[in-house]
């Protein structure tokens, strides 16, 4: 190779390397990540049962990404989807004991386990089409939804694929096809319950911007938006309902409704899961 060509090649490689470095996400410092490893009134990372489980799951894999996937799979599989009678006002330890949860409460437990294992994570809050819960209850307009973002390799990865247990997700997808619907029974066409630790994965919030626009011909193409508001991140779901405006409130009336109707909704969920 001629010297000028070699020099030109090295120069081009340096330019490309600088360009890629400039585009890379800067890593957050330990101080910046501190809040995403901390306990909150609901994300009880220091609870003995939560901490013991986190350490046990962490020991299953040598690297944070694989540890996060192990925690994801445990929450998905061992905490079946269902509604807590106290609505959102449930600590991670209480979710662990109750062995049931929906988006708010399973996110609370997921975050607590991740943080207790030393993996930064935060909750995000949005609205989602109330038709999501058709088949279990009647909800109109948009309802509140939460999902998690996990910090791995200097990037926040969004997901809620831990919310629906796999038997229920499979049964719900089957029901949607039979009913010729694109949303209901707690999920949406195009959902997944599998997360590889690298990419976003959603069993409910499949409208996340990371998914990109739906192509023409996709069942969700051209329909009303699955979400019409992004509230951002808060310390936990209790902080969200205390400070965010325009939510379902999460106050006494909402909790009273859940207290009385959660048992009947959970019976319906169990029947659909069992019938397949």
Helices and strands as residue ranges (DSSP letters): H 3-23, H 30-33, G 34-36, H 48-58, H 64-78, E 80-81, H 92-98, E 100-101, H 103-116, E 121-129, G 130-133, E 142-152, E 155-159, H 166-179, E 183-184, E 187-188, G 209-211, E 230-234, H 237-243, H 252-275
